[in-house]
Amino acid sequence: MIFRKFLMFASRNAIPKFTLEVKSDNAGTSGTDQFTIPTIAGTYLYDYTTSDGQSGTGLTGATTITFASGAGTYEIYITGTFPRIYFFNGGDKLKLLRILEWGSYGEGITDQSQAFFGCTNLTSIANDVYNINLIENGLSMFLNVPLTSLPSGMTLDNLVTGTNMFYGSSISTLPSGMTLSNLVTGTSMFRSNTFTTLPSGMTLGNLVTGTNMFLFVSLSDIPSGMTLPSLTNGVNIFNGSTIGTTRYSQLLVDLESGNANNSVTFHGGSSLYNATGETARNILTGVGRNWTITDGGLEP
């Protein structure tokens, strides 16, 4: 009988929960012993419990939790239908410390724009990112969130819009499986992060707008398969990087032969090109193609 009860208890605990760690007395719009779960228009039907025994059921929108134990750090466990949290740089954004488990968060929803925007005390996110990998719109999802790493399984294969998604983070290494194979708009997506190389499978074949995508990221190399055939706007895309001369020269060759767009603005950082790269670059910047290219110039 005891063993059976243990199994029942373990089964209940095994239910995936969207789990947040919050510090109620950080600055916010709710009281020092409270936390408001923010939502946006959509279909919600969720329950919550907390580490100090509070609970709510059948909720369809935002709700404010009052912790009976007073001000402090608590965990909140959310189950049911919860498509998207929505801080949008407001509310109790400073009270969120960690995402300990994603659970069923975002199931069936492809738009997570501005969800955690402004959560400047959020330092880590959980590894169970299956639903996160299915999103298409990550506009400002983690804007100004000080993440230093991402879950190893985060691939974002379906992502189309990544504008500002990780701008303001300090990510030192990207997951090896992150390909961004469907990314179209990458404006400022990784701006000012600290990694120096990209995953080998990140070729960005569908990238159209790369404005500031890797601005102030000190890349020393890019994947061999990155040819950027769809790029129409590369303003400051690699500004701050110094890609090796041979690799950068090959990129210029690939852009000349594989990218049919004209009048493109492209920034190659401080990267130098060799004689082969110079030939391709001259074609791109010449009459008919009219590209504007900024880089470190011809190698000495």
N, C-alpha and C positions, 0 to 999 in steps of 0.2 A: 504493500500500500504506500509506504514512504517513497519507494522508487517510482511508483506511478505518479505520485504528486510531484516529484522532482521533474519527471518528464513533462508534465503539464506546465509547470513553472518555466522550464527551459524553452518549451514551445512558444509560450506567450512572449518571453523575452527575445525570441528569435525573429519576431515580426519586424521587418525593416521599418525604421523610424527616421524621419527627418529630424536630426538632433542638433540643437544649437547650444553653445555655451555662452552665457551672457553675464554681464556685470551690471546689476540694476542701478547702482549709484553712480555710474558714469553719466555724463551730461546727456540729456535727451528731452523729449517732449512729455514723457510720462514721469511719475514720481520716482524717488530714489529707491523705493521698494517695489518698483513695477517694471514691466517691459511690454511694449506694444508690438505684436506681430503684424507687420504691414502687408497689405494685399492690394491688388489692382482689379479692375473689372475682369470678370471671368467666372468660371464655375468652380466653387470651393465647397467642400463638405468634409470637414476634418475634425478630429479630436486632438486634445493635447493633455499631457500630464507633465509634471515637473519633478525635479529631484527633491523638492521639499513637500511634495504631496498635493499640489494644486492640480485641478483638472477642469476641462471644458469639453463638451460634446456637441456634435451637430452644427459646427460653426460654418458660416458661409461668407465671412469677410474678416476684416481686421478685428483684433480683439486685444484688450489690455489685461495682462496677468498681474495680480498683486500677490507678492510672495509673503506668506504669513510669518516667515522667519525674519523679515525685515531686509534691509539693504545687504547685498552680498552677491556672490557668484553662484549661478545655478545652471542646470541643464534643463532644456525644454525638449520634449519628445512629441513629435507631430506624426499622426497617422491619418490615412484616408486620402481624399482628393485635395491636393495642394499644388496647383500648377506653377505658381510663381510668387516669390516674395518680392517686395517692391519698396526698397528704401529710398531710391532716387535722390540720394544726397540729403536726406532729411530724417525726421522722426527720431527713432532711437538708434541711429546708425552707429554711434560711438559705444553702444552697449554690447554689440556683438563681438565676441572674442574668437570663437572657432566654430567651424562646421564639423561635427564629429562623425556624422553619418548623413548621407543623402537620402537613403531609403527610397520611397516612391516619389520623391520630390520631382516635379516637372514631367511626370509620366504623360506622354502623348502631346506635349507642348513643345513647339520648336522656337518660341520667342522668349528669351531670357534677358532682353535688353534692360539695362539700368537696374537690374535686380539688387545688386550689392554695392552700387555706386555710392562712394563716400564712406564706406565702412572702414575707416582708417585704423581701427584696432583689430580688424580681422586678420589673423596671422597665418591660419592654415585651413585647408579644406580637405574633406574626407576622400578616401580612395575609391569608393564605390560610385564611379562616375558614368555608369552605363547610360542613364537618361541625359546627362550633360553632353555626352558625345553625340547625341542625336539632334542637338539644337542647330538651327539655321541662322538665327539672329542673336549675336552676342554683343550688340552695341552697348558699350560702356558697362558691361555686366560686372566687371571687377575694377572699374575706373577708380584710381586713388586708393586701392586696397594693397597694403604692403606685403604681398606674398613674396616669399623668397624661393619657393619651389612649387611645382605642380605635381599632381598624382601621376605615377608612372604609366598608368593606363589611359591618360587623357590624350585622345587622338583628334577629336573635333573633325571627323571626316565629313560631316554634313554641313559644316559652318559655311555660310555664304557671306555674311556681314560680320566682320570682326573689328569694326571701328572702335578705337579706344578701349578695347576689351581688357587689356592688361597694362594700359598706360598708367604709370605711377607705381607699378610694382618693381621689385628688385630681384627678378627671377634669374638665378645663376646658371641653370641648365634646363633646356626644354626636353620633355619626354621623347625618348628615341623613336616612338611610333607616331609622333605627331606629323601628319602629312599636309593637312589643310588643302586637300585635293579639290575641294569645291569652292574654295575661298575666291570671291570676286572683289570685295572691298576690304582692304586691310589698312585703311587710314589710321595711323598712330597706334596700331594694334599692340606693338611691343615697344613703343617709344620709351627710351631712357632705362631699359632693363640692363642687366649686367652680364648676360651670357655672351660668349665669344664665338660660338659655332652653332650651326643649325643641324637638325636631324637629317640624315642622309636621304630620306625619302621625301623631304619637303621641297618639291619642285615648283609649286605655285603656278601650275600650267594654266589655270583659269583666272589668275589675278589680273584685274583690269585697273583698279585704282590702288596704288601702293604708296600714296603720299605719306611721308613721315613714318612709314611702317616700322623701319628699324633705325629711326633717327636717334643719334647719340648712343646706339648700341655698337660696341667695339668689335665688330665681326672681323676675323682674320681670314675666313674662308667661307665659301658657300658650296652647297652640294653640286656634284658634277652634272646632275641632270637638270639643274635650274637654268632654263633658257628664257623664261618670261615671254612667251609668244603672244600673250593677250594684252600685255601692259599698254595702257594709253596715258597713264600719269604716274611718273616715277619721281616726282618732286621730293627731294631729300630722302629718298627711300633708303640709301646706304650712307647718308651723311653722318660722319663720325666713325666710319669703318675704314680699314685699310686691307683690302682683299689682295692676296698674293698676285703678283704681276701676271704670271702664266694663266691663272684661273680668271682673273678679271679680263684679260685679253680675249680669252675664249668666250666669255660672256658677251663681249662686244661683237665678236664674230657671229655668235648665235642670234643676237638681237638683229643684226643686219640681215641675216639669211632667213630667220624664222619669224620675225615680228613684222607684219605688213603695215602697221600703223605709222602714219606720218605726223610730224609736228608734236612729237612726244618730248616732254621735259624729263630728264633722267639725271640722277645724282649718284655717282659711283664713289663718293667719299674721297679719301686721299689716295685711292688705289692708282697705281701706275700701269701703263699699257706698253706692250712691246711693238715691234714693227708690224706684225700681223694684226694686232689689235688696232694700230693706227690706221691701217688701210680700211678696216671695217668702220671705224669711228668716222673717218672722213666721208665715207659714203652716207652714213646716217645723218651727219650734220650738213651734207651738201644739198645742192638744188634738187628739189623733188621730194626728199625725205624730211629735211628741215627740223631734225632733232636738235634740241639744246642739251648738251651733255657737260656736266661738271665733274671733274675728277682731279687726280694728282699730276696728270700729264704723261708725256713720253718718258720711259725709263732712261736714265743717263747712259 
